[in-house]
Amino acid sequence: QGLRARARARPRPSGGAPARRAATTMGPPLPATSLTLGRALGSPAALCTLGVFQDFTCPFSARLWRRLMEDVKPKYVDTGKLRIAFHHQVQPWHPTSTLCHEASLAVGRVGGDEAFWKFVGALATLEGFDANTDAATFGDSREQTYERLATLAEKVSGVSKAAVLELLRLDPEAIASGQRNPGTLVTNELKLQVKFGRQMGVHVSPTTTWNGLVCDTSSGWSAVEWAAFLDPLLEKAAQA
């Protein structure tokens, strides 16, 4: 009762108008469009979508992505039967993961979908994966890692290294306002991706979804095993 009484007794602003609650901004902004959360390969008209939550510094994610691009994409995506949606899954026990995912978002902003997919493919190669492991990066600074990733992006995606690095600098407006942990110019975008994965209950990578629901797959599957998984589901979708 005491708290309510004090609230009732609080003076109103001059003029007698009721006080308005101050507007607040909490966390990252909401997605601008339904396309904000992840990029997809394949026709929007495809009846089914295989979602893939990937960590660029996870060996199982890299192996799964190579298999999908070598065997699944030509047979199912390029023929219009399936879409593959890529989702960023940063795992904190891989320290370089955040930097790799930020770099990929920067590449996507600078060069669009085509540049993004080329960069993702480069990171998923055996060489690209190994370059971002703990063993390879333990002594590197954050700035050195961004520099190396931007160099790779320019080489494989054709984007401007300088333009990518511009997005990977600390947010100057936030620094000017006194923030000490402002993040880069793509950090808020990455926050949306991380929030989506947490909302979905995704813990590890790779995690896959079928039309939005988590499903059991394996990074060790062969082309034959992927066909055994996909063919019945796609046949069922076609008959629905």
Secondary structure, 3 states (H helix, E strand, C coil): CHHHHHHHHCCCCCCCCCCCCCCCCCCCCCCCCCCCCCEEECCCCCCEEEEEEECCCCHHHHHHHHHHHHHHHHHHHCCCCEEEEEEECCCCCCCCHHHHHHHHHHHHHHHHHHHHHHHHHHHHCHHHHHCCCHHHHCCCCHHHHHHHHHHHHHHHHCCCHHHHHHHCCECHHHHHCCCCCCCECCHHHHHHHHHHHHHCCCCCCCEEEECCEEECCCCCCCHHHHHHHHHHHHHHHHHC
